[in-house]
Amino acid sequence: MLKLHELLEQRSATLAKMNEAHTADNNEAFTAAETELRTIDSKLERARKIDAADRAEPGKPINGDMKLDNEIRSKFRVTRAIAAAAGLGVDAGFEREIQAELSKRAGRPAEGIFIPTEIFETRVLTTSTGGELVPTDHRPDQYISALTASSVVRGLGARVLSGLTGNLSIPRETGSPATGWVAENAALSSSDADFDAVTLSPKHAGALSEFSRNMLLQASPDVEALLRQMLARNIGLTIDKAAILGGGANEPKGVLSTVGIQTQAYATSLFVTNAEAIAKADIANVATARRSFLTTNTVKKIVSLAIDGEGRPFGIPTVFHNEPVTFSNQVPTTLNTDEHGLIYGDWSELLIGIWSEIDILVNPFESTAYSKGNVSIRAMATVDCAVRHPKAFVSVTGVDAAAAAV
């Protein structure tokens, strides 16, 4: 497909043909050139529309573009991006190229550089942050990963809205018009639908750290992994925790802090309590496709060790009624002092709004770092969370690890 400037060049050449045919009074040549001009004008109109749409494009959602997604995962290097921003002599052509796409998605230019969040979705090998970094030439496969929690809410099905600008208000129907049967020639009763709105507003999470010049110049893949692990842990997991139990104000309001979610008090056993939670979701017409439980690893231990009256293990599927269940250290264990979080619901009802990819600002001139030849790095992301329908979630209360029975 010809580009806009190529079509404009063709049009100029065709106009020249028309002028030449007109001067020579060559009607046949003039008619042919005129037909060609109409074809080119039609193509120009389409090209201009495509060009205008491309300029207005808010950015491709990388998660939906597998080719671009795979290219970023395989090529993008945090170390190269940061080293280039610090003025070090590295080849960071791809990292610079992808900044335009990330700026479209964020709806603004980066304060420093954008880091695509997709690169954190696969766990990476990391080394200890203490001591010297060891060259990886000999046995890179033997490096030991740091023991960190894993993000869970996206994997459970939370909806991610990227490329946001300003506050986002989404209308929500809270009550449908009443319907009913009437006799012939009888009037229907008037009834209106009720609406409110779910609002997402920018909240900021960040981390401040310092890296040595040698670290950024290292060719070691473990240095790249170390930087990714730091950014993913300090920001990604912070967002994840807030989505579960954020308190609002400066941080997002998570599921457990949302007004209106259903609650189910612990009664008799986890088996019975979980059945009651499922029933409450059923009665509230909660969709079943993305329903699942989320709770702590301590609850997993309780369930795993429990046995029935004949000494046989209950088993996790039995206790959770064959519903999907995820155990995570991201779930709070100190609700009301000693309660463990246990949530059941449709996780696609959780919205995660993203205004900014992870935004890295590199400052090689910060006084403390500069005196040592190091680089100060600030990483920030701007997000918010909201629940579309609070009744889509049931919070099980009173799960005390010391007293709960299966």
Backbone hydrogen bonds in HBPLUS format (Angstrom, degrees):
<---DONOR---> <-ACCEPTOR-->    atom                        ^
c    i                          cat <-CA-CA->   ^        H-A-AA   ^      H-
h    n   atom  resd res      DA  || num        DHA   H-A  angle D-A-AA Bond
n    s   type  num  typ     dist DA aas  dist angle  dist       angle   num
A0006-GLU N   A0003-LYS O   3.13 MM   3  5.31 122.7  2.48 100.4 114.7     1
A0007-LEU N   A0003-LYS O   3.08 MM   4  6.41 152.1  2.16 153.8 161.8     2
A0008-LEU N   A0004-LEU O   3.02 MM   4  6.32 153.5  2.10 149.9 157.4     3
A0009-GLU N   A0005-HIS O   3.09 MM   4  6.29 148.8  2.19 138.5 146.2     4
A0010-GLN N   A0006-GLU O   3.05 MM   4  6.33 154.4  2.12 142.3 149.2     5
A0011-ARG N   A0007-LEU O   2.90 MM   4  6.17 151.3  1.98 146.5 154.4     6
A0012-SER N   A0008-LEU O   3.08 MM   4  6.34 156.1  2.14 145.3 150.6     7
A0013-ALA N   A0009-GLU O   3.09 MM   4  6.38 156.6  2.15 147.2 153.4     8
A0014-THR N   A0010-GLN O   2.93 MM   4  6.19 151.9  2.01 148.0 155.8     9
A0015-LEU N   A0011-ARG O   2.92 MM   4  6.16 155.8  1.98 150.5 156.7    10
A0016-ALA N   A0012-SER O   3.06 MM   4  6.31 149.1  2.16 141.3 149.6    11
A0017-LYS N   A0013-ALA O   3.13 MM   4  6.46 145.1  2.25 138.8 147.8    12
A0018-MET N   A0014-THR O   2.98 MM   4  6.35 154.0  2.05 148.1 154.9    13
A0019-ASN N   A0015-LEU O   2.95 MM   4  6.25 161.0  1.99 151.8 156.2    14
A0020-GLU N   A0016-ALA O   2.97 MM   4  6.14 157.1  2.02 144.5 151.2    15
A0021-ALA N   A0017-LYS O   2.85 MM   4  6.09 160.8  1.89 152.8 157.7    16
A0022-HIS N   A0018-MET O   2.86 MM   4  6.01 153.0  1.93 147.3 155.2    17
A0023-THR N   A0019-ASN O   2.91 MM   4  6.10 158.7  1.95 147.4 153.0    18
A0024-ALA N   A0020-GLU O   3.01 MM   4  6.24 152.1  2.09 143.3 151.1    19
A0026-ASN N   A0021-ALA O   2.79 MM   5  4.95 167.6  1.80 151.7 153.5    20
A0025-ASP N   A0022-HIS O   3.08 MM   3  4.85 153.4  2.15  97.1 105.0    21
A0030-PHE N   A0026-ASN O   2.96 MM   4  6.16 155.6  2.02 151.9 159.8    22
A0031-THR N   A0027-ASN O   2.92 MM   4  6.11 162.4  1.96 151.5 155.2    23
A0032-ALA N   A0028-GLU O   3.11 MM   4  6.33 159.1  2.15 146.1 151.6    24
A0033-ALA N   A0029-ALA O   3.00 MM   4  6.19 159.4  2.05 146.9 152.3    25
A0034-GLU N   A0030-PHE O   2.85 MM   4  6.07 150.2  1.93 147.9 157.1    26
A0035-THR N   A0031-THR O   2.97 MM   4  6.23 157.0  2.03 148.7 153.9    27
A0036-GLU N   A0032-ALA O   3.02 MM   4  6.28 155.6  2.08 143.6 150.6    28
A0037-LEU N   A0033-ALA O   2.87 MM   4  6.11 146.1  1.98 142.5 151.9    29
A0038-ARG N   A0034-GLU O   3.05 MM   4  6.41 154.3  2.12 149.0 154.5    30
A0039-THR N   A0035-THR O   3.17 MM   4  6.49 157.5  2.23 147.4 153.0    31
A0040-ILE N   A0036-GLU O   2.99 MM   4  6.27 158.3  2.04 147.6 153.6    32
A0041-ASP N   A0037-LEU O   2.83 MM   4  6.08 160.4  1.87 153.2 158.7    33
A0042-SER N   A0038-ARG O   3.01 MM   4  6.23 151.2  2.10 145.1 152.2    34
A0043-LYS N   A0039-THR O   3.10 MM   4  6.41 155.4  2.17 146.2 152.4    35
A0044-LEU N   A0040-ILE O   2.79 MM   4  6.06 150.8  1.87 150.1 159.5    36
A0045-GLU N   A0041-ASP O   2.97 MM   4  6.19 154.5  2.04 145.4 150.8    37
A0046-ARG N   A0042-SER O   3.27 MM   4  6.58 158.7  2.32 143.6 148.4    38
A0047-ALA N   A0043-LYS O   2.85 MM   4  6.08 160.1  1.89 149.6 156.0    39
A0048-ARG N   A0044-LEU O   2.81 MM   4  6.02 156.4  1.87 152.9 158.3    40
A0049-LYS N   A0045-GLU O   3.13 MM   4  6.35 155.6  2.20 142.9 149.2    41
A0050-ILE N   A0046-ARG O   2.93 MM   4  6.23 159.6  1.98 152.3 158.0    42
A0051-ASP N   A0047-ALA O   2.85 MM   4  6.02 157.1  1.90 146.6 153.4    43
A0052-ALA N   A0048-ARG O   2.86 MM   4  6.05 159.1  1.90 148.2 153.5    44
A0053-ALA N   A0049-LYS O   2.92 MM   4  6.09 159.1  1.96 147.0 153.1    45
A0054-ASP N   A0050-ILE O   2.89 MM   4  6.05 150.1  1.98 144.9 153.4    46
A0055-ARG N   A0051-ASP O   3.05 MM   4  6.32 151.6  2.14 144.7 151.6    47
A0056-ALA N   A0052-ALA O   3.11 MM   4  6.34 145.4  2.24 141.9 151.2    48
A0057-GLU N   A0053-ALA O   2.95 MM   4  5.98 113.8  2.40 136.0 152.3    49
A0057-GLU N   A0054-ASP O   3.26 MM   3  5.00 147.6  2.37  92.2 101.7    50
A0064-GLY N   A0061-PRO O   2.82 MM   3  5.57 152.1  1.90 122.1 130.4    51
A0065-ASP N   A0062-ILE O   3.09 MM   3  5.08 159.8  2.13 105.5 111.9    52
A0069-ASP N   A0065-ASP O   2.77 MM   4  5.85 162.0  1.80 159.5 165.8    53
A0070-ASN N   A0066-MET O   2.85 MM   4  5.93 164.0  1.87 148.1 151.3    54
A0071-GLU N   A0067-LYS O   3.03 MM   4  6.20 150.3  2.12 140.9 149.6    55
A0072-ILE N   A0068-LEU O   2.95 MM   4  6.17 159.4  1.99 153.2 157.4    56
A0073-ARG N   A0069-ASP O   3.01 MM   4  6.27 165.1  2.04 150.7 155.1    57
A0074-SER N   A0070-ASN O   3.02 MM   4  6.13 152.3  2.10 143.6 150.2    58
A0075-LYS N   A0071-GLU O   2.90 MM   4  5.89 148.6  2.00 146.9 155.2    59
A0076-PHE N   A0072-ILE O   2.95 MM   4  5.16 152.6  2.03 131.8 140.7    60
A0081-ALA N   A0077-ARG O   3.11 MM   4  6.38 164.1  2.13 152.1 156.5    61
A0082-ILE N   A0078-VAL O   2.94 MM   4  6.14 165.1  1.96 158.2 161.5    62
A0083-ALA N   A0079-THR O   2.85 MM   4  5.91 164.6  1.87 150.1 155.4    63
A0084-ALA N   A0080-ARG O   2.91 MM   4  5.97 159.4  1.95 148.1 153.3    64
A0085-ALA N   A0081-ALA O   3.10 MM   4  6.27 153.9  2.17 139.2 146.5    65
A0086-ALA N   A0082-ILE O   2.93 MM   4  6.17 136.3  2.12 144.0 156.4    66
A0088-LEU N   A0083-ALA O   2.94 MM   5  5.31 157.1  1.99 162.4 154.8    67
A0087-GLY N   A0084-ALA O   3.04 MM   3  5.12 158.3  2.09 103.7 110.1    68
A0090-VAL N   A0088-LEU O   2.91 MM   2  5.91 123.3  2.24 115.8  99.4    69
A0096-ARG N   A0092-ALA O   3.01 MM   4  6.25 151.8  2.09 150.1 157.5    70
A0097-GLU N   A0093-GLY O   2.93 MM   4  6.12 155.9  1.99 146.4 153.9    71
A0098-ILE N   A0094-PHE O   3.01 MM   4  6.23 156.1  2.07 155.1 159.0    72
A0099-GLN N   A0096-ARG O   3.15 MM   3  5.33 146.7  2.26 102.6 112.4    73
A0102-LEU N   A0098-ILE O   3.08 MM   4  6.39 161.5  2.12 153.5 159.0    74
A0103-SER N   A0099-GLN O   2.83 MM   4  5.98 149.7  1.92 147.9 156.0    75
A0104-LYS N   A0100-ALA O   3.10 MM   4  6.37 149.1  2.20 141.9 149.5    76
A0105-ARG N   A0101-GLU O   3.10 MM   4  6.42 157.3  2.15 147.2 153.0    77
A0106-ALA N   A0102-LEU O   2.97 MM   4  6.20 149.0  2.07 143.0 151.3    78
A0107-GLY N   A0103-SER O   2.83 MM   4  5.85 129.0  2.09 139.4 152.9    79
A0108-ARG N   A0103-SER O   3.25 MM   5  5.41 133.6  2.47 145.9 151.0    80
A0107-GLY N   A0104-LYS O   3.24 MM   3  5.04 132.6  2.47  91.0 103.8    81
A0113-ILE N   A0360-ILE O   2.63 MM 247  5.03 146.9  1.74 143.5 155.4    82
A0360-ILE N   A0113-ILE O   2.55 MM 247  5.03 162.7  1.57 171.6 169.0    83
A0115-ILE N   A0358-ILE O   2.61 MM 243  5.07 153.7  1.67 159.9 168.4    84
A0119-ILE N   A0116-PRO O   3.32 MM   3  6.18 159.5  2.36 121.0 124.3    85
A0120-PHE N   A0117-THR O   3.04 MM   3  5.70 163.8  2.07 119.6 124.9    86
A0121-GLU N   A0118-GLU O   3.16 MM   3  5.44 166.8  2.18 112.0 116.1    87
A0142-GLN N   A0139-ARG O   3.02 MM   3  5.65 168.2  2.04 121.2 125.0    88
A0143-TYR N   A0140-PRO O   3.44 MM   3  5.91 173.7  2.45 114.1 114.8    89
A0156-LEU N   A0152-VAL O   3.05 MM   4  6.31 134.8  2.27 148.4 161.8    90
A0158-ALA N   A0153-VAL O   3.23 MM   5  5.92 163.7  2.26 149.2 148.6    91
A0157-GLY N   A0154-ARG O   3.00 MM   3  5.31 152.7  2.07 106.1 114.8    92
A0159-ARG N   A0350-LEU O   2.84 MM 191  6.13 149.5  1.93 169.7 173.8    93
A0352-ILE N   A0159-ARG O   2.77 MM 193  6.06 153.5  1.83 166.7 170.1    94
A0161-LEU N   A0352-ILE O   2.84 MM 191  6.08 162.5  1.87 146.8 152.1    95
A0354-ILE N   A0161-LEU O   2.71 MM 193  6.01 160.3  1.75 167.0 164.6    96
A0164-LEU N   A0354-ILE O   3.20 MM 190  6.10 172.3  2.21 146.4 144.9    97
A0168-LEU N   A0200-LEU O   2.83 MM  32  5.05 169.3  1.84 155.4 158.8    98
A0200-LEU N   A0168-LEU O   2.74 MM  32  5.05 160.8  1.78 151.9 158.7    99
A0170-ILE N   A0198-VAL O   2.77 MM  28  5.07 171.3  1.78 149.8 152.3   100
A0198-VAL N   A0170-ILE O   2.82 MM  28  5.07 162.3  1.85 144.8 147.7   101
A0172-ARG N   A0196-ASP O   2.84 MM  24  5.30 160.8  1.87 140.5 137.6   102
A0196-ASP N   A0172-ARG O   2.89 MM  24  5.30 155.7  1.94 151.2 159.3   103
A0174-THR N   A0194-ASP O   2.77 MM  20  5.34 157.5  1.82 134.6 141.6   104
A0175-GLY N   A0194-ASP O   3.34 MM  19  4.75 147.7  2.45 129.2 122.9   105
A0194-ASP N   A0175-GLY O   2.80 MM  19  4.75 158.6  1.85 134.6 140.9   106
A0186-ALA N   A0183-ALA O   2.99 MM   3  5.27 156.1  2.05 132.6 131.6   107
A0203-LYS N   A0383-VAL O   2.87 MM 180  5.27 133.8  2.09 132.9 146.3   108
A0383-VAL N   A0203-LYS O   2.80 MM 180  5.27 142.4  1.94 153.3 157.9   109
A0205-ALA N   A0381-ALA O   2.93 MM 176  5.44 166.2  1.95 161.0 165.7   110
A0381-ALA N   A0205-ALA O   2.83 MM 176  5.44 153.5  1.90 157.7 165.2   111
A0207-ALA N   A0379-ALA O   2.75 MM 172  5.24 147.5  1.86 149.9 159.3   112
A0379-ALA N   A0207-ALA O   2.84 MM 172  5.24 170.7  1.85 162.7 165.5   113
A0209-SER N   A0377-ILE O   2.89 MM 168  5.36 169.9  1.90 160.6 164.1   114
A0377-ILE N   A0209-SER O   2.82 MM 168  5.36 177.4  1.82 156.0 156.7   115
A0211-PHE N   A0375-VAL O   2.88 MM 164  5.33 166.9  1.89 157.6 159.3   116
A0375-VAL N   A0211-PHE O   2.75 MM 164  5.33 163.0  1.78 162.2 168.3   117
A0216-LEU N   A0212-SER O   3.30 MM   4  6.69 156.1  2.36 148.4 153.1   118
A0217-LEU N   A0213-ARG O   3.10 MM   4  6.33 139.6  2.27 144.7 156.1   119
A0218-GLN N   A0214-ASN O   2.97 MM   4  5.99 118.7  2.36 141.3 155.5   120
A0218-GLN N   A0215-MET O   3.31 MM   3  5.22 148.3  2.42  95.1 104.1   121
A0223-VAL N   A0220-SER O   3.18 MM   3  5.59 143.4  2.32 107.6 116.1   122
A0225-ALA N   A0221-PRO O   3.05 MM   4  6.33 157.5  2.11 144.6 151.1   123
A0226-LEU N   A0222-ASP O   2.82 MM   4  5.98 147.1  1.93 140.3 149.4   124
A0227-LEU N   A0223-VAL O   3.05 MM   4  6.35 160.4  2.09 154.0 156.9   125
A0228-ARG N   A0224-GLU O   3.05 MM   4  6.30 165.2  2.07 152.1 156.4   126
A0229-GLN N   A0225-ALA O   2.86 MM   4  5.97 160.9  1.90 149.1 154.7   127
A0230-MET N   A0226-LEU O   3.03 MM   4  6.23 155.6  2.09 145.8 151.9   128
A0231-LEU N   A0227-LEU O   3.05 MM   4  6.29 168.4  2.06 153.9 156.3   129
A0232-ALA N   A0228-ARG O   2.81 MM   4  5.93 167.0  1.83 156.2 160.5   130
A0233-ARG N   A0229-GLN O   2.88 MM   4  5.88 159.8  1.92 144.1 150.2   131
A0234-ASN N   A0230-MET O   2.96 MM   4  5.98 172.2  1.97 152.5 154.9   132
A0235-ILE N   A0231-LEU O   3.09 MM   4  5.84 148.3  2.19 140.8 147.9   133
A0236-GLY N   A0232-ALA O   2.90 MM   4  4.73 112.6  2.36 110.0 128.4   134
A0237-LEU N   A0232-ALA O   3.16 MM   5  6.70 137.7  2.35 154.4 166.5   135
A0239-ILE N   A0235-ILE O   2.98 MM   4  6.27 156.7  2.04 157.2 162.1   136
A0240-ASP N   A0236-GLY O   3.03 MM   4  6.26 155.9  2.09 142.1 149.4   137
A0241-LYS N   A0237-LEU O   2.89 MM   4  6.07 162.4  1.93 147.1 150.4   138
A0242-ALA N   A0238-THR O   3.07 MM   4  6.25 157.5  2.12 142.9 149.2   139
A0243-ALA N   A0239-ILE O   2.96 MM   4  6.23 145.9  2.08 147.1 156.3   140
A0244-ILE N   A0241-LYS O   3.06 MM   3  5.21 136.1  2.26  99.2 111.4   141
A0245-LEU N   A0241-LYS O   2.83 MM   4  6.11 173.1  1.83 163.9 164.9   142
A0246-GLY N   A0242-ALA O   2.71 MM   4  3.80 110.1  2.20 140.7 123.7   143
A0255-VAL N   A0243-ALA O   2.96 MM  12  6.27 155.2  2.02 137.1 135.7   144
A0256-LEU N   A0244-ILE O   2.95 MM  12  6.11 171.2  1.96 159.1 158.7   145
A0254-GLY N   A0246-GLY O   3.13 MM   8  4.33 159.2  2.17 105.0 109.3   146
A0251-GLU N   A0248-GLY O   3.04 MM   3  4.96 165.4  2.06 124.1 120.6   147
A0257-SER N   A0254-GLY O   3.10 MM   3  5.29 142.3  2.25 102.9 114.0   148
A0258-THR N   A0255-VAL O   3.15 MM   3  5.30 163.7  2.17 109.1 114.0   149
A0262-GLN N   A0393-PHE O   2.96 MM 131  6.07 141.5  2.11 172.7 161.1   150
A0395-SER N   A0262-GLN O   2.75 MM 133  6.16 164.9  1.77 147.9 147.4   151
A0264-GLN N   A0395-SER O   2.91 MM 131  6.14 151.0  2.00 144.0 143.4   152
A0397-THR N   A0264-GLN O   2.96 MM 133  6.09 148.8  2.06 130.8 140.8   153
A0266-TYR N   A0397-THR O   2.80 MM 131  5.85 139.4  1.96 149.4 159.1   154
A0269-SER N   A0267-ALA O   2.68 MM   2  5.71 138.4  1.84 113.7  99.3   155
A0273-THR N   A0269-SER O   2.92 MM   4  6.07 165.0  1.95 148.7 153.8   156
A0270-LEU N   A0405-ALA O   2.86 MM 135  6.32 144.9  1.98 143.3 154.1   157
A0274-ASN N   A0270-LEU O   2.79 MM   4  5.78 165.3  1.82 149.8 153.6   158
A0275-ALA N   A0271-PHE O   3.21 MM   4  6.37 150.2  2.30 136.9 144.8   159
A0276-GLU N   A0272-VAL O   3.04 MM   4  6.38 150.3  2.13 148.5 156.4   160
A0277-ALA N   A0273-THR O   2.99 MM   4  6.34 151.6  2.07 148.3 156.4   161
A0278-ILE N   A0274-ASN O   2.97 MM   4  6.23 160.0  2.01 150.5 155.2   162
A0279-ALA N   A0275-ALA O   2.99 MM   4  6.19 155.0  2.05 143.6 150.7   163
A0280-LYS N   A0276-GLU O   2.98 MM   4  6.26 151.9  2.06 146.1 153.0   164
A0281-ALA N   A0277-ALA O   3.16 MM   4  6.48 154.1  2.23 146.7 153.0   165
A0282-ASP N   A0278-ILE O   2.94 MM   4  6.24 153.5  2.01 148.0 156.0   166
A0283-ILE N   A0279-ALA O   2.90 MM   4  6.15 162.8  1.93 154.5 158.0   167
A0284-ALA N   A0280-LYS O   3.10 MM   4  6.24 143.4  2.24 138.5 147.8   168
A0286-VAL N   A0281-ALA O   3.07 MM   5  5.39 170.0  2.08 161.8 158.8   169
A0285-ASN N   A0282-ASP O   3.04 MM   3  5.25 159.0  2.09 111.9 114.8   170
A0291-ARG N   A0288-THR O   3.35 MM   3  5.29 173.2  2.36 108.3 109.5   171
A0347-TRP N   A0290-ARG O   3.29 MM  57  5.89 155.1  2.35 137.4 130.4   172
A0292-SER N   A0345-GLY O   2.95 MM  53  5.81 142.2  2.10 148.5 156.4   173
A0345-GLY N   A0292-SER O   3.26 MM  53  5.81 154.8  2.32 139.9 145.9   174
A0293-PHE N   A0324-PRO O   2.84 MM  31  6.22 165.4  1.86 150.1 151.9   175
A0326-THR N   A0293-PHE O   2.97 MM  33  6.20 151.1  2.05 133.9 141.7   176
A0294-LEU N   A0343-ILE O   2.80 MM  49  5.19 142.1  1.94 150.2 158.4   177
A0343-ILE N   A0294-LEU O   2.88 MM  49  5.19 168.7  1.89 153.6 156.9   178
A0295-THR N   A0326-THR O   3.01 MM  31  6.47 159.5  2.05 163.0 169.6   179
A0328-SER N   A0295-THR O   2.93 MM  33  6.36 155.7  1.99 154.8 161.3   180
A0300-LYS N   A0296-THR O   3.29 MM   4  6.65 149.0  2.39 135.9 144.5   181
A0301-LYS N   A0297-ASN O   3.00 MM   4  6.32 147.5  2.11 139.0 146.9   182
A0302-ILE N   A0298-THR O   3.01 MM   4  6.39 156.7  2.06 149.0 154.6   183
A0303-VAL N   A0299-VAL O   2.98 MM   4  6.23 166.1  2.00 154.9 157.6   184
A0304-SER N   A0300-LYS O   2.85 MM   4  5.99 159.1  1.89 149.6 156.1   185
A0305-LEU N   A0301-LYS O   3.04 MM   4  6.16 147.1  2.15 149.6 156.3   186
A0306-ALA N   A0303-VAL O   3.32 MM   3  5.29 143.6  2.46  96.6 106.6   187
A0314-PHE N   A0306-ALA O   3.21 MM   8  6.11 155.0  2.28 130.6 135.3   188
A0308-ASP N   A0312-ARG O   2.68 MM   4  5.40 156.9  1.73 151.5 155.1   189
A0311-GLY N   A0308-ASP O   3.02 MM   3  5.36 162.1  2.06 119.8 120.2   190
A0319-VAL N   A0315-GLY O   3.25 MM   4  6.56 168.5  2.27 157.8 160.1   191
A0320-PHE N   A0316-ILE O   3.07 MM   4  6.23 155.1  2.14 157.5 164.0   192
A0322-ASN N   A0317-PRO O   2.67 MM   5  4.54 163.4  1.69 148.0 148.6   193
A0321-HIS N   A0318-THR O   3.09 MM   3  4.98 162.2  2.12 107.6 109.1   194
A0323-GLU N   A0320-PHE O   2.99 MM   3  5.73 163.1  2.02 124.7 130.0   195
A0331-VAL N   A0328-SER O   3.41 MM   3  5.89 164.4  2.44 107.2 111.3   196
A0341-GLY N   A0332-PRO O   2.95 MM   9  5.55 168.0  1.96 166.3 162.5   197
A0335-LEU N   A0339-GLU O   2.98 MM   4  4.74 140.4  2.14 146.6 138.5   198
A0339-GLU N   A0335-LEU O   2.79 MM   4  4.74 151.8  1.86 150.2 150.6   199
A0340-HIS N   A0399-VAL O   2.84 MM  59  5.50 159.1  1.89 150.9 156.4   200
A0396-VAL N   A0342-LEU O   2.83 MM  54  5.29 170.7  1.84 169.5 169.9   201
A0344-TYR N   A0394-VAL O   2.90 MM  50  5.14 159.3  1.95 148.5 155.3   202
A0394-VAL N   A0344-TYR O   2.66 MM  50  5.14 156.2  1.71 159.7 168.1   203
A0346-ASP N   A0392-ALA O   3.14 MM  46  5.72 146.9  2.25 141.0 149.9   204
A0349-GLU N   A0346-ASP O   3.03 MM   3  5.85 163.8  2.06 121.5 126.2   205
A0350-LEU N   A0347-TRP O   3.19 MM   3  5.51 164.6  2.22 108.9 111.9   206
A0388-ARG N   A0349-GLU O   2.79 MM  39  5.20 173.2  1.79 163.4 164.8   207
A0351-LEU N   A0386-ALA O   2.73 MM  35  5.19 175.0  1.73 172.9 172.5   208
A0386-ALA N   A0351-LEU O   3.04 MM  35  5.19 148.7  2.14 138.8 144.0   209
A0353-GLY N   A0384-ASP O   2.79 MM  31  5.17 155.7  1.85 151.4 158.0   210
A0384-ASP N   A0353-GLY O   3.01 MM  31  5.17 137.0  2.20 139.2 144.2   211
A0355-TRP N   A0382-THR O   2.88 MM  27  5.35 160.6  1.92 150.6 155.9   212
A0356-SER N   A0382-THR O   3.35 MM  26  5.05 155.6  2.41 138.7 136.5   213
A0359-ASP N   A0380-MET O   2.63 MM  21  5.14 170.3  1.63 165.1 163.9   214
A0380-MET N   A0359-ASP O   2.97 MM  21  5.14 152.1  2.05 133.9 142.9   215
A0361-LEU N   A0378-ARG O   2.87 MM  17  5.20 164.1  1.90 152.4 157.8   216
A0378-ARG N   A0361-LEU O   2.99 MM  17  5.20 165.3  2.02 146.4 151.3   217
A0363-ASN N   A0376-SER O   2.80 MM  13  5.10 169.8  1.81 165.0 164.3   218
A0376-SER N   A0363-ASN O   3.13 MM  13  5.10 159.9  2.17 133.7 131.2   219
A0370-TYR N   A0366-GLU O   2.69 MM   4  5.61 166.3  1.71 171.1 175.0   220
A0371-SER N   A0367-SER O   3.15 MM   4  6.22 157.3  2.21 146.4 150.3   221
A0372-LYS N   A0369-ALA O   3.10 MM   3  5.45 144.6  2.23 106.5 116.6   222
A0374-ASN N   A0369-ALA O   2.79 MM   5  4.68 149.4  1.88 152.3 143.0   223
A0373-GLY N   A0370-TYR O   3.03 MM   3  4.94 157.8  2.08 102.3 109.4   224
A0392-ALA N   A0389-HIS O   2.87 MM   3  5.59 163.8  1.90 127.1 131.6   225
A0393-PHE N   A0390-PRO O   3.15 MM   3  6.04 168.5  2.16 126.1 127.5   226
A0400-ASP N   A0398-GLY O   3.06 MM   2  5.79 115.3  2.50 111.0  94.2   227
A0403-ALA N   A0400-ASP O   3.00 MM   3  5.43 140.6  2.16 110.8 121.7   228
A0404-ALA N   A0400-ASP O   2.77 MM   4  5.50 152.5  1.85 174.2 173.7   229
